[in-house]
Amino acid sequence: MQPHALATGAAAGSTATGWVVGYIIGILVVLVVVALVVPILLLAKSIGDEAPKINDQLTKAVGNTAPLGALRTTIEHATIIIGGLQRGRARLGG
């Protein structure tokens, strides 16, 4: 028995339609992914462009704050001076 001509044509047409729908969905998925990834890449490039400037400023900050390493010595000397002043005041009766 031979299948009916309309049934054979309908089956072939639905298979082609399925492929077309599948390709359209695939293309849409790729476009959505590209639309989400492109802004992230642009932001990353912007950050990368600013990184050398930030690094230069941080290097300058290290140089500007290096004297703070001697702050402990200053505090120790100030403590000794304050102790001497307190002893002097006590001897003077104050």
PDB file of N, CA, C and O in Angstrom, chain B, residues numbered from 101:
ATOM      1  N   MET B 101       0.830  -1.160   0.000  1.00  0.00           N
ATOM      2  CA  MET B 101       0.000   0.000   0.000  1.00  0.00           C
ATOM      3  C   MET B 101       0.892   1.248   0.000  1.00  0.00           C
ATOM      4  O   MET B 101       1.864   1.336   0.750  1.00  0.00           O
ATOM      5  N   GLN B 102       0.550   2.169  -0.826  1.00  0.00           N
ATOM      6  CA  GLN B 102       1.287   3.421  -0.993  1.00  0.00           C
ATOM      7  C   GLN B 102       0.727   4.485  -0.049  1.00  0.00           C
ATOM      8  O   GLN B 102      -0.493   4.601   0.069  1.00  0.00           O
ATOM      9  N   PRO B 103       1.600   5.290   0.648  1.00  0.00           N
ATOM     10  CA  PRO B 103       1.082   6.374   1.469  1.00  0.00           C
ATOM     11  C   PRO B 103       0.482   7.455   0.580  1.00  0.00           C
ATOM     12  O   PRO B 103       0.902   7.644  -0.562  1.00  0.00           O
ATOM     13  N   HIS B 104      -0.471   8.137   1.101  1.00  0.00           N
ATOM     14  CA  HIS B 104      -1.148   9.194   0.356  1.00  0.00           C
ATOM     15  C   HIS B 104      -0.172  10.329   0.074  1.00  0.00           C
ATOM     16  O   HIS B 104       0.692  10.617   0.903  1.00  0.00           O
ATOM     17  N   ALA B 105      -0.292  10.961  -1.050  1.00  0.00           N
ATOM     18  CA  ALA B 105       0.639  12.005  -1.474  1.00  0.00           C
ATOM     19  C   ALA B 105       0.583  13.214  -0.541  1.00  0.00           C
ATOM     20  O   ALA B 105       1.617  13.820  -0.262  1.00  0.00           O
ATOM     21  N   LEU B 106      -0.593  13.571  -0.058  1.00  0.00           N
ATOM     22  CA  LEU B 106      -0.713  14.719   0.837  1.00  0.00           C
ATOM     23  C   LEU B 106      -0.051  14.452   2.189  1.00  0.00           C
ATOM     24  O   LEU B 106       0.558  15.348   2.774  1.00  0.00           O
ATOM     25  N   ALA B 107      -0.173  13.209   2.684  1.00  0.00           N
ATOM     26  CA  ALA B 107       0.445  12.853   3.958  1.00  0.00           C
ATOM     27  C   ALA B 107       1.955  12.923   3.852  1.00  0.00           C
ATOM     28  O   ALA B 107       2.613  13.412   4.770  1.00  0.00           O
ATOM     29  N   THR B 108       2.514  12.451   2.762  1.00  0.00           N
ATOM     30  CA  THR B 108       3.962  12.482   2.558  1.00  0.00           C
ATOM     31  C   THR B 108       4.450  13.923   2.458  1.00  0.00           C
ATOM     32  O   THR B 108       5.480  14.258   3.042  1.00  0.00           O
ATOM     33  N   GLY B 109       3.752  14.766   1.747  1.00  0.00           N
ATOM     34  CA  GLY B 109       4.133  16.169   1.596  1.00  0.00           C
ATOM     35  C   GLY B 109       4.024  16.924   2.909  1.00  0.00           C
ATOM     36  O   GLY B 109       4.870  17.768   3.204  1.00  0.00           O
ATOM     37  N   ALA B 110       3.008  16.640   3.695  1.00  0.00           N
ATOM     38  CA  ALA B 110       2.838  17.321   4.978  1.00  0.00           C
ATOM     39  C   ALA B 110       3.961  16.967   5.941  1.00  0.00           C
ATOM     40  O   ALA B 110       4.454  17.830   6.667  1.00  0.00           O
ATOM     41  N   ALA B 111       4.370  15.699   5.949  1.00  0.00           N
ATOM     42  CA  ALA B 111       5.450  15.279   6.844  1.00  0.00           C
ATOM     43  C   ALA B 111       6.756  15.937   6.446  1.00  0.00           C
ATOM     44  O   ALA B 111       7.511  16.370   7.316  1.00  0.00           O
ATOM     45  N   ALA B 112       7.038  16.025   5.181  1.00  0.00           N
ATOM     46  CA  ALA B 112       8.270  16.653   4.718  1.00  0.00           C
ATOM     47  C   ALA B 112       8.249  18.147   5.032  1.00  0.00           C
ATOM     48  O   ALA B 112       9.279  18.717   5.391  1.00  0.00           O
ATOM     49  N   GLY B 113       7.100  18.777   4.903  1.00  0.00           N
ATOM     50  CA  GLY B 113       6.977  20.198   5.186  1.00  0.00           C
ATOM     51  C   GLY B 113       7.159  20.506   6.660  1.00  0.00           C
ATOM     52  O   GLY B 113       7.771  21.518   7.004  1.00  0.00           O
ATOM     53  N   SER B 114       6.640  19.654   7.545  1.00  0.00           N
ATOM     54  CA  SER B 114       6.787  19.915   8.979  1.00  0.00           C
ATOM     55  C   SER B 114       8.220  19.706   9.423  1.00  0.00           C
ATOM     56  O   SER B 114       8.677  20.377  10.348  1.00  0.00           O
ATOM     57  N   THR B 115       8.937  18.800   8.793  1.00  0.00           N
ATOM     58  CA  THR B 115      10.351  18.604   9.123  1.00  0.00           C
ATOM     59  C   THR B 115      11.149  19.841   8.741  1.00  0.00           C
ATOM     60  O   THR B 115      12.002  20.289   9.506  1.00  0.00           O
ATOM     61  N   ALA B 116      10.879  20.396   7.565  1.00  0.00           N
ATOM     62  CA  ALA B 116      11.579  21.607   7.131  1.00  0.00           C
ATOM     63  C   ALA B 116      11.207  22.775   8.041  1.00  0.00           C
ATOM     64  O   ALA B 116      12.064  23.594   8.374  1.00  0.00           O
ATOM     65  N   THR B 117       9.957  22.860   8.441  1.00  0.00           N
ATOM     66  CA  THR B 117       9.514  23.926   9.341  1.00  0.00           C
ATOM     67  C   THR B 117      10.210  23.809  10.693  1.00  0.00           C
ATOM     68  O   THR B 117      10.597  24.816  11.285  1.00  0.00           O
ATOM     69  N   GLY B 118      10.368  22.587  11.177  1.00  0.00           N
ATOM     70  CA  GLY B 118      11.073  22.358  12.434  1.00  0.00           C
ATOM     71  C   GLY B 118      12.517  22.837  12.374  1.00  0.00           C
ATOM     72  O   GLY B 118      13.025  23.431  13.325  1.00  0.00           O
ATOM     73  N   TRP B 119      13.177  22.570  11.239  1.00  0.00           N
ATOM     74  CA  TRP B 119      14.547  23.033  11.079  1.00  0.00           C
ATOM     75  C   TRP B 119      14.613  24.555  11.058  1.00  0.00           C
ATOM     76  O   TRP B 119      15.497  25.151  11.673  1.00  0.00           O
ATOM     77  N   VAL B 120      13.690  25.177  10.358  1.00  0.00           N
ATOM     78  CA  VAL B 120      13.679  26.631  10.267  1.00  0.00           C
ATOM     79  C   VAL B 120      13.437  27.235  11.640  1.00  0.00           C
ATOM     80  O   VAL B 120      14.123  28.182  12.024  1.00  0.00           O
ATOM     81  N   VAL B 121      12.475  26.707  12.387  1.00  0.00           N
ATOM     82  CA  VAL B 121      12.197  27.202  13.735  1.00  0.00           C
ATOM     83  C   VAL B 121      13.420  27.003  14.631  1.00  0.00           C
ATOM     84  O   VAL B 121      13.766  27.884  15.418  1.00  0.00           O
ATOM     85  N   GLY B 122      14.064  25.861  14.510  1.00  0.00           N
ATOM     86  CA  GLY B 122      15.263  25.591  15.301  1.00  0.00           C
ATOM     87  C   GLY B 122      16.385  26.568  14.995  1.00  0.00           C
ATOM     88  O   GLY B 122      17.045  27.064  15.908  1.00  0.00           O
ATOM     89  N   TYR B 123      16.606  26.846  13.715  1.00  0.00           N
ATOM     90  CA  TYR B 123      17.641  27.811  13.343  1.00  0.00           C
ATOM     91  C   TYR B 123      17.291  29.214  13.842  1.00  0.00           C
ATOM     92  O   TYR B 123      18.168  29.938  14.314  1.00  0.00           O
ATOM     93  N   ILE B 124      16.031  29.599  13.741  1.00  0.00           N
ATOM     94  CA  ILE B 124      15.621  30.924  14.209  1.00  0.00           C
ATOM     95  C   ILE B 124      15.830  31.040  15.719  1.00  0.00           C
ATOM     96  O   ILE B 124      16.337  32.056  16.195  1.00  0.00           O
ATOM     97  N   ILE B 125      15.449  30.022  16.465  1.00  0.00           N
ATOM     98  CA  ILE B 125      15.661  30.038  17.922  1.00  0.00           C
ATOM     99  C   ILE B 125      17.151  30.091  18.237  1.00  0.00           C
ATOM    100  O   ILE B 125      17.571  30.829  19.128  1.00  0.00           O
ATOM    101  N   GLY B 126      17.944  29.320  17.519  1.00  0.00           N
ATOM    102  CA  GLY B 126      19.397  29.336  17.732  1.00  0.00           C
ATOM    103  C   GLY B 126      19.993  30.699  17.455  1.00  0.00           C
ATOM    104  O   GLY B 126      20.834  31.174  18.218  1.00  0.00           O
ATOM    105  N   ILE B 127      19.571  31.338  16.372  1.00  0.00           N
ATOM    106  CA  ILE B 127      20.077  32.673  16.035  1.00  0.00           C
ATOM    107  C   ILE B 127      19.648  33.677  17.099  1.00  0.00           C
ATOM    108  O   ILE B 127      20.434  34.546  17.478  1.00  0.00           O
ATOM    109  N   LEU B 128      18.419  33.572  17.584  1.00  0.00           N
ATOM    110  CA  LEU B 128      17.954  34.478  18.636  1.00  0.00           C
ATOM    111  C   LEU B 128      18.750  34.304  19.926  1.00  0.00           C
ATOM    112  O   LEU B 128      19.081  35.285  20.594  1.00  0.00           O
ATOM    113  N   VAL B 129      19.053  33.075  20.269  1.00  0.00           N
ATOM    114  CA  VAL B 129      19.849  32.817  21.478  1.00  0.00           C
ATOM    115  C   VAL B 129      21.235  33.438  21.334  1.00  0.00           C
ATOM    116  O   VAL B 129      21.741  34.060  22.268  1.00  0.00           O
ATOM    117  N   VAL B 130      21.845  33.272  20.172  1.00  0.00           N
ATOM    118  CA  VAL B 130      23.173  33.847  19.934  1.00  0.00           C
ATOM    119  C   VAL B 130      23.107  35.362  20.009  1.00  0.00           C
ATOM    120  O   VAL B 130      23.997  35.985  20.590  1.00  0.00           O
ATOM    121  N   LEU B 131      22.078  35.969  19.437  1.00  0.00           N
ATOM    122  CA  LEU B 131      21.951  37.423  19.484  1.00  0.00           C
ATOM    123  C   LEU B 131      21.761  37.935  20.909  1.00  0.00           C
ATOM    124  O   LEU B 131      22.315  38.972  21.273  1.00  0.00           O
ATOM    125  N   VAL B 132      20.990  37.223  21.708  1.00  0.00           N
ATOM    126  CA  VAL B 132      20.796  37.625  23.102  1.00  0.00           C
ATOM    127  C   VAL B 132      22.110  37.523  23.869  1.00  0.00           C
ATOM    128  O   VAL B 132      22.445  38.414  24.649  1.00  0.00           O
ATOM    129  N   VAL B 133      22.849  36.452  23.655  1.00  0.00           N
ATOM    130  CA  VAL B 133      24.141  36.291  24.339  1.00  0.00           C
ATOM    131  C   VAL B 133      25.090  37.406  23.928  1.00  0.00           C
ATOM    132  O   VAL B 133      25.777  37.975  24.776  1.00  0.00           O
ATOM    133  N   VAL B 134      25.137  37.723  22.648  1.00  0.00           N
ATOM    134  CA  VAL B 134      26.008  38.802  22.171  1.00  0.00           C
ATOM    135  C   VAL B 134      25.577  40.130  22.788  1.00  0.00           C
ATOM    136  O   VAL B 134      26.418  40.932  23.194  1.00  0.00           O
ATOM    137  N   ALA B 135      24.263  40.362  22.859  1.00  0.00           N
ATOM    138  CA  ALA B 135      23.766  41.607  23.441  1.00  0.00           C
ATOM    139  C   ALA B 135      24.129  41.720  24.921  1.00  0.00           C
ATOM    140  O   ALA B 135      24.297  42.829  25.428  1.00  0.00           O
ATOM    141  N   LEU B 136      24.250  40.605  25.612  1.00  0.00           N
ATOM    142  CA  LEU B 136      24.626  40.638  27.029  1.00  0.00           C
ATOM    143  C   LEU B 136      26.133  40.717  27.236  1.00  0.00           C
ATOM    144  O   LEU B 136      26.592  41.316  28.209  1.00  0.00           O
ATOM    145  N   VAL B 137      26.896  40.129  26.346  1.00  0.00           N
ATOM    146  CA  VAL B 137      28.349  40.066  26.527  1.00  0.00           C
ATOM    147  C   VAL B 137      29.041  41.340  26.051  1.00  0.00           C
ATOM    148  O   VAL B 137      30.043  41.743  26.642  1.00  0.00           O
ATOM    149  N   VAL B 138      28.541  41.979  25.009  1.00  0.00           N
ATOM    150  CA  VAL B 138      29.202  43.172  24.466  1.00  0.00           C
ATOM    151  C   VAL B 138      29.316  44.285  25.512  1.00  0.00           C
ATOM    152  O   VAL B 138      30.400  44.854  25.639  1.00  0.00           O
ATOM    153  N   PRO B 139      28.273  44.633  26.267  1.00  0.00           N
ATOM    154  CA  PRO B 139      28.458  45.678  27.288  1.00  0.00           C
ATOM    155  C   PRO B 139      29.479  45.285  28.358  1.00  0.00           C
ATOM    156  O   PRO B 139      30.210  46.140  28.858  1.00  0.00           O
ATOM    157  N   ILE B 140      29.530  44.027  28.703  1.00  0.00           N
ATOM    158  CA  ILE B 140      30.514  43.573  29.694  1.00  0.00           C
ATOM    159  C   ILE B 140      31.925  43.766  29.148  1.00  0.00           C
ATOM    160  O   ILE B 140      32.815  44.220  29.868  1.00  0.00           O
ATOM    161  N   LEU B 141      32.129  43.426  27.890  1.00  0.00           N
ATOM    162  CA  LEU B 141      33.453  43.594  27.279  1.00  0.00           C
ATOM    163  C   LEU B 141      33.821  45.069  27.160  1.00  0.00           C
ATOM    164  O   LEU B 141      34.979  45.432  27.363  1.00  0.00           O
ATOM    165  N   LEU B 142      32.855  45.921  26.833  1.00  0.00           N
ATOM    166  CA  LEU B 142      33.136  47.356  26.752  1.00  0.00           C
ATOM    167  C   LEU B 142      33.504  47.921  28.119  1.00  0.00           C
ATOM    168  O   LEU B 142      34.409  48.748  28.227  1.00  0.00           O
ATOM    169  N   LEU B 143      32.814  47.482  29.152  1.00  0.00           N
ATOM    170  CA  LEU B 143      33.133  47.922  30.510  1.00  0.00           C
ATOM    171  C   LEU B 143      34.526  47.432  30.925  1.00  0.00           C
ATOM    172  O   LEU B 143      35.291  48.170  31.547  1.00  0.00           O
ATOM    173  N   ALA B 144      34.842  46.202  30.582  1.00  0.00           N
ATOM    174  CA  ALA B 144      36.173  45.660  30.901  1.00  0.00           C
ATOM    175  C   ALA B 144      37.260  46.451  30.189  1.00  0.00           C
ATOM    176  O   ALA B 144      38.319  46.698  30.767  1.00  0.00           O
ATOM    177  N   LYS B 145      37.019  46.852  28.948  1.00  0.00           N
ATOM    178  CA  LYS B 145      38.004  47.654  28.212  1.00  0.00           C
ATOM    179  C   LYS B 145      38.171  49.015  28.872  1.00  0.00           C
ATOM    180  O   LYS B 145      39.287  49.522  28.989  1.00  0.00           O
ATOM    181  N   SER B 146      37.065  49.604  29.300  1.00  0.00           N
ATOM    182  CA  SER B 146      37.127  50.902  29.972  1.00  0.00           C
ATOM    183  C   SER B 146      37.934  50.809  31.262  1.00  0.00           C
ATOM    184  O   SER B 146      38.759  51.677  31.550  1.00  0.00           O
ATOM    185  N   ILE B 147      37.696  49.768  32.025  1.00  0.00           N
ATOM    186  CA  ILE B 147      38.453  49.557  33.265  1.00  0.00           C
ATOM    187  C   ILE B 147      39.924  49.328  32.948  1.00  0.00           C
ATOM    188  O   ILE B 147      40.802  49.855  33.632  1.00  0.00           O
ATOM    189  N   GLY B 148      40.189  48.552  31.925  1.00  0.00           N
ATOM    190  CA  GLY B 148      41.579  48.295  31.525  1.00  0.00           C
ATOM    191  C   GLY B 148      42.289  49.558  31.080  1.00  0.00           C
ATOM    192  O   GLY B 148      43.486  49.716  31.322  1.00  0.00           O
ATOM    193  N   ASP B 149      41.556  50.470  30.424  1.00  0.00           N
ATOM    194  CA  ASP B 149      42.161  51.730  30.003  1.00  0.00           C
ATOM    195  C   ASP B 149      42.492  52.620  31.203  1.00  0.00           C
ATOM    196  O   ASP B 149      43.470  53.366  31.164  1.00  0.00           O
ATOM    197  N   GLU B 150      41.700  52.549  32.253  1.00  0.00           N
ATOM    198  CA  GLU B 150      41.922  53.374  33.447  1.00  0.00           C
ATOM    199  C   GLU B 150      42.959  52.770  34.394  1.00  0.00           C
ATOM    200  O   GLU B 150      43.506  53.481  35.236  1.00  0.00           O
ATOM    201  N   ALA B 151      43.234  51.494  34.272  1.00  0.00           N
ATOM    202  CA  ALA B 151      44.120  50.802  35.213  1.00  0.00           C
ATOM    203  C   ALA B 151      45.514  51.429  35.300  1.00  0.00           C
ATOM    204  O   ALA B 151      46.013  51.595  36.413  1.00  0.00           O
ATOM    205  N   PRO B 152      46.175  51.789  34.182  1.00  0.00           N
ATOM    206  CA  PRO B 152      47.504  52.410  34.327  1.00  0.00           C
ATOM    207  C   PRO B 152      47.464  53.728  35.104  1.00  0.00           C
ATOM    208  O   PRO B 152      48.369  54.018  35.886  1.00  0.00           O
ATOM    209  N   LYS B 153      46.417  54.521  34.886  1.00  0.00           N
ATOM    210  CA  LYS B 153      46.302  55.789  35.624  1.00  0.00           C
ATOM    211  C   LYS B 153      46.140  55.523  37.117  1.00  0.00           C
ATOM    212  O   LYS B 153      46.757  56.191  37.947  1.00  0.00           O
ATOM    213  N   ILE B 154      45.311  54.548  37.446  1.00  0.00           N
ATOM    214  CA  ILE B 154      45.088  54.197  38.852  1.00  0.00           C
ATOM    215  C   ILE B 154      46.382  53.693  39.472  1.00  0.00           C
ATOM    216  O   ILE B 154      46.719  54.053  40.600  1.00  0.00           O
ATOM    217  N   ASN B 155      47.100  52.862  38.737  1.00  0.00           N
ATOM    218  CA  ASN B 155      48.361  52.318  39.253  1.00  0.00           C
ATOM    219  C   ASN B 155      49.379  53.429  39.490  1.00  0.00           C
ATOM    220  O   ASN B 155      50.100  53.403  40.488  1.00  0.00           O
ATOM    221  N   ASP B 156      49.448  54.407  38.581  1.00  0.00           N
ATOM    222  CA  ASP B 156      50.372  55.528  38.774  1.00  0.00           C
ATOM    223  C   ASP B 156      50.031  56.315  40.036  1.00  0.00           C
ATOM    224  O   ASP B 156      50.923  56.704  40.790  1.00  0.00           O
ATOM    225  N   GLN B 157      48.747  56.547  40.261  1.00  0.00           N
ATOM    226  CA  GLN B 157      48.335  57.294  41.451  1.00  0.00           C
ATOM    227  C   GLN B 157      48.621  56.502  42.728  1.00  0.00           C
ATOM    228  O   GLN B 157      49.001  57.078  43.747  1.00  0.00           O
ATOM    229  N   LEU B 158      48.438  55.193  42.669  1.00  0.00           N
ATOM    230  CA  LEU B 158      48.756  54.372  43.843  1.00  0.00           C
ATOM    231  C   LEU B 158      50.253  54.372  44.126  1.00  0.00           C
ATOM    232  O   LEU B 158      50.668  54.364  45.285  1.00  0.00           O
ATOM    233  N   THR B 159      51.062  54.381  43.077  1.00  0.00           N
ATOM    234  CA  THR B 159      52.515  54.450  43.259  1.00  0.00           C
ATOM    235  C   THR B 159      52.897  55.774  43.914  1.00  0.00           C
ATOM    236  O   THR B 159      53.755  55.808  44.796  1.00  0.00           O
ATOM    237  N   LYS B 160      52.259  56.869  43.482  1.00  0.00           N
ATOM    238  CA  LYS B 160      52.520  58.173  44.106  1.00  0.00           C
ATOM    239  C   LYS B 160      52.072  58.161  45.565  1.00  0.00           C
ATOM    240  O   LYS B 160      52.738  58.737  46.426  1.00  0.00           O
ATOM    241  N   ALA B 161      50.955  57.513  45.842  1.00  0.00           N
ATOM    242  CA  ALA B 161      50.455  57.446  47.220  1.00  0.00           C
ATOM    243  C   ALA B 161      51.438  56.708  48.118  1.00  0.00           C
ATOM    244  O   ALA B 161      51.610  57.074  49.281  1.00  0.00           O
ATOM    245  N   VAL B 162      52.077  55.682  47.596  1.00  0.00           N
ATOM    246  CA  VAL B 162      53.080  54.956  48.385  1.00  0.00           C
ATOM    247  C   VAL B 162      54.221  55.895  48.749  1.00  0.00           C
ATOM    248  O   VAL B 162      54.686  55.902  49.888  1.00  0.00           O
ATOM    249  N   GLY B 163      54.670  56.686  47.783  1.00  0.00           N
ATOM    250  CA  GLY B 163      55.750  57.638  48.053  1.00  0.00           C
ATOM    251  C   GLY B 163      55.331  58.716  49.041  1.00  0.00           C
ATOM    252  O   GLY B 163      56.113  59.136  49.894  1.00  0.00           O
ATOM    253  N   ASN B 164      54.075  59.160  48.909  1.00  0.00           N
ATOM    254  CA  ASN B 164      53.606  60.231  49.794  1.00  0.00           C
ATOM    255  C   ASN B 164      53.363  59.759  51.222  1.00  0.00           C
ATOM    256  O   ASN B 164      53.460  60.551  52.160  1.00  0.00           O
ATOM    257  N   THR B 165      53.056  58.512  51.394  1.00  0.00           N
ATOM    258  CA  THR B 165      52.762  58.003  52.734  1.00  0.00           C
ATOM    259  C   THR B 165      53.947  57.276  53.367  1.00  0.00           C
ATOM    260  O   THR B 165      53.834  56.789  54.492  1.00  0.00           O
ATOM    261  N   ALA B 166      55.063  57.194  52.679  1.00  0.00           N
ATOM    262  CA  ALA B 166      56.243  56.512  53.234  1.00  0.00           C
ATOM    263  C   ALA B 166      56.708  57.127  54.553  1.00  0.00           C
ATOM    264  O   ALA B 166      57.113  56.384  55.447  1.00  0.00           O
ATOM    265  N   PRO B 167      56.666  58.449  54.712  1.00  0.00           N
ATOM    266  CA  PRO B 167      57.093  59.017  56.000  1.00  0.00           C
ATOM    267  C   PRO B 167      56.243  58.551  57.180  1.00  0.00           C
ATOM    268  O   PRO B 167      56.693  58.636  58.323  1.00  0.00           O
ATOM    269  N   LEU B 168      55.049  58.069  56.938  1.00  0.00           N
ATOM    270  CA  LEU B 168      54.233  57.577  58.044  1.00  0.00           C
ATOM    271  C   LEU B 168      54.855  56.360  58.714  1.00  0.00           C
ATOM    272  O   LEU B 168      54.490  56.012  59.837  1.00  0.00           O
ATOM    273  N   GLY B 169      55.792  55.713  58.029  1.00  0.00           N
ATOM    274  CA  GLY B 169      56.496  54.582  58.639  1.00  0.00           C
ATOM    275  C   GLY B 169      57.314  55.021  59.851  1.00  0.00           C
ATOM    276  O   GLY B 169      57.548  54.233  60.768  1.00  0.00           O
ATOM    277  N   ALA B 170      57.748  56.290  59.851  1.00  0.00           N
ATOM    278  CA  ALA B 170      58.532  56.824  60.972  1.00  0.00           C
ATOM    279  C   ALA B 170      57.638  57.387  62.071  1.00  0.00           C
ATOM    280  O   ALA B 170      58.135  57.919  63.063  1.00  0.00           O
ATOM    281  N   LEU B 171      56.349  57.275  61.905  1.00  0.00           N
ATOM    282  CA  LEU B 171      55.423  57.819  62.898  1.00  0.00           C
ATOM    283  C   LEU B 171      55.594  57.143  64.254  1.00  0.00           C
ATOM    284  O   LEU B 171      55.467  57.792  65.292  1.00  0.00           O
ATOM    285  N   ARG B 172      55.880  55.845  64.251  1.00  0.00           N
ATOM    286  CA  ARG B 172      56.075  55.127  65.509  1.00  0.00           C
ATOM    287  C   ARG B 172      57.231  55.751  66.297  1.00  0.00           C
ATOM    288  O   ARG B 172      57.141  55.914  67.514  1.00  0.00           O
ATOM    289  N   THR B 173      58.319  56.100  65.597  1.00  0.00           N
ATOM    290  CA  THR B 173      59.466  56.734  66.258  1.00  0.00           C
ATOM    291  C   THR B 173      59.061  58.095  66.834  1.00  0.00           C
ATOM    292  O   THR B 173      59.445  58.440  67.951  1.00  0.00           O
ATOM    293  N   THR B 174      58.289  58.856  66.072  1.00  0.00           N
ATOM    294  CA  THR B 174      57.827  60.162  66.547  1.00  0.00           C
ATOM    295  C   THR B 174      56.973  60.017  67.797  1.00  0.00           C
ATOM    296  O   THR B 174      57.110  60.785  68.749  1.00  0.00           O
ATOM    297  N   ILE B 175      56.090  59.024  67.784  1.00  0.00           N
ATOM    298  CA  ILE B 175      55.228  58.799  68.948  1.00  0.00           C
ATOM    299  C   ILE B 175      56.068  58.416  70.162  1.00  0.00           C
ATOM    300  O   ILE B 175      55.791  58.879  71.269  1.00  0.00           O
ATOM    301  N   GLU B 176      57.081  57.585  69.977  1.00  0.00           N
ATOM    302  CA  GLU B 176      57.948  57.184  71.089  1.00  0.00           C
ATOM    303  C   GLU B 176      58.676  58.396  71.667  1.00  0.00           C
ATOM    304  O   GLU B 176      58.758  58.551  72.885  1.00  0.00           O
ATOM    305  N   HIS B 177      59.204  59.252  70.795  1.00  0.00           N
ATOM    306  CA  HIS B 177      59.915  60.447  71.282  1.00  0.00           C
ATOM    307  C   HIS B 177      58.950  61.390  71.990  1.00  0.00           C
ATOM    308  O   HIS B 177      59.294  61.960  73.025  1.00  0.00           O
ATOM    309  N   ALA B 178      57.749  61.561  71.446  1.00  0.00           N
ATOM    310  CA  ALA B 178      56.762  62.440  72.082  1.00  0.00           C
ATOM    311  C   ALA B 178      56.374  61.899  73.452  1.00  0.00           C
ATOM    312  O   ALA B 178      56.172  62.672  74.388  1.00  0.00           O
ATOM    313  N   THR B 179      56.269  60.576  73.577  1.00  0.00           N
ATOM    314  CA  THR B 179      55.939  59.964  74.864  1.00  0.00           C
ATOM    315  C   THR B 179      57.050  60.240  75.886  1.00  0.00           C
ATOM    316  O   THR B 179      56.770  60.534  77.048  1.00  0.00           O
ATOM    317  N   ILE B 180      58.294  60.146  75.453  1.00  0.00           N
ATOM    318  CA  ILE B 180      59.424  60.433  76.348  1.00  0.00           C
ATOM    319  C   ILE B 180      59.400  61.899  76.783  1.00  0.00           C
ATOM    320  O   ILE B 180      59.620  62.209  77.954  1.00  0.00           O
ATOM    321  N   ILE B 181      59.129  62.798  75.831  1.00  0.00           N
ATOM    322  CA  ILE B 181      59.085  64.230  76.146  1.00  0.00           C
ATOM    323  C   ILE B 181      57.946  64.529  77.125  1.00  0.00           C
ATOM    324  O   ILE B 181      58.124  65.284  78.081  1.00  0.00           O
ATOM    325  N   ILE B 182      56.780  63.933  76.879  1.00  0.00           N
ATOM    326  CA  ILE B 182      55.639  64.149  77.776  1.00  0.00           C
ATOM    327  C   ILE B 182      55.958  63.635  79.185  1.00  0.00           C
ATOM    328  O   ILE B 182      55.604  64.265  80.182  1.00  0.00           O
ATOM    329  N   GLY B 183      56.629  62.486  79.249  1.00  0.00           N
ATOM    330  CA  GLY B 183      57.026  61.944  80.554  1.00  0.00           C
ATOM    331  C   GLY B 183      57.953  62.906  81.293  1.00  0.00           C
ATOM    332  O   GLY B 183      57.810  63.104  82.500  1.00  0.00           O
ATOM    333  N   GLY B 184      58.913  63.508  80.565  1.00  0.00           N
ATOM    334  CA  GLY B 184      59.834  64.483  81.168  1.00  0.00           C
ATOM    335  C   GLY B 184      59.100  65.721  81.644  1.00  0.00           C
ATOM    336  O   GLY B 184      59.386  66.251  82.717  1.00  0.00           O
ATOM    337  N   LEU B 185      58.144  66.183  80.831  1.00  0.00           N
ATOM    338  CA  LEU B 185      57.367  67.354  81.245  1.00  0.00           C
ATOM    339  C   LEU B 185      56.535  67.062  82.492  1.00  0.00           C
ATOM    340  O   LEU B 185      56.424  67.914  83.373  1.00  0.00           O
ATOM    341  N   GLN B 186      55.958  65.879  82.574  1.00  0.00           N
ATOM    342  CA  GLN B 186      55.161  65.520  83.750  1.00  0.00           C
ATOM    343  C   GLN B 186      56.049  65.441  84.998  1.00  0.00           C
ATOM    344  O   GLN B 186      55.643  65.871  86.078  1.00  0.00           O
ATOM    345  N   ARG B 187      57.269  64.888  84.846  1.00  0.00           N
ATOM    346  CA  ARG B 187      58.182  64.839  85.984  1.00  0.00           C
ATOM    347  C   ARG B 187      58.589  66.239  86.423  1.00  0.00           C
ATOM    348  O   ARG B 187      58.684  66.518  87.618  1.00  0.00           O
ATOM    349  N   GLY B 188      58.831  67.119  85.452  1.00  0.00           N
ATOM    350  CA  GLY B 188      59.209  68.499  85.775  1.00  0.00           C
ATOM    351  C   GLY B 188      58.070  69.212  86.501  1.00  0.00           C
ATOM    352  O   GLY B 188      58.308  69.925  87.476  1.00  0.00           O
ATOM    353  N   ARG B 189      56.856  69.029  86.041  1.00  0.00           N
ATOM    354  CA  ARG B 189      55.702  69.660  86.693  1.00  0.00           C
ATOM    355  C   ARG B 189      55.563  69.133  88.120  1.00  0.00           C
ATOM    356  O   ARG B 189      55.266  69.902  89.034  1.00  0.00           O
ATOM    357  N   ALA B 190      55.776  67.824  88.324  1.00  0.00           N
ATOM    358  CA  ALA B 190      55.652  67.247  89.665  1.00  0.00           C
ATOM    359  C   ALA B 190      56.721  67.820  90.579  1.00  0.00           C
ATOM    360  O   ALA B 190      56.442  68.067  91.752  1.00  0.00           O
ATOM    361  N   ARG B 191      57.933  68.040  90.090  1.00  0.00           N
ATOM    362  CA  ARG B 191      59.007  68.592  90.926  1.00  0.00           C
ATOM    363  C   ARG B 191      58.753  70.044  91.277  1.00  0.00           C
ATOM    364  O   ARG B 191      59.157  70.527  92.335  1.00  0.00           O
ATOM    365  N   LEU B 192      58.072  70.736  90.362  1.00  0.00           N
ATOM    366  CA  LEU B 192      57.767  72.129  90.619  1.00  0.00           C
ATOM    367  C   LEU B 192      56.522  72.308  91.493  1.00  0.00           C
ATOM    368  O   LEU B 192      56.160  73.420  91.877  1.00  0.00           O
ATOM    369  N   GLY B 193      55.886  71.180  91.791  1.00  0.00           N
ATOM    370  CA  GLY B 193      54.717  71.224  92.669  1.00  0.00           C
ATOM    371  C   GLY B 193      53.408  71.442  91.943  1.00  0.00           C
ATOM    372  O   GLY B 193      52.414  71.836  92.554  1.00  0.00           O
ATOM    373  N   GLY B 194      53.397  71.193  90.658  1.00  0.00           N
ATOM    374  CA  GLY B 194      52.179  71.463  89.894  1.00  0.00           C
ATOM    375  C   GLY B 194      51.376  70.272  89.698  1.00  0.00           C
ATOM    376  O   GLY B 194      50.318  70.336  89.072  1.00  0.00           O
TER     377      GLY B 194
END
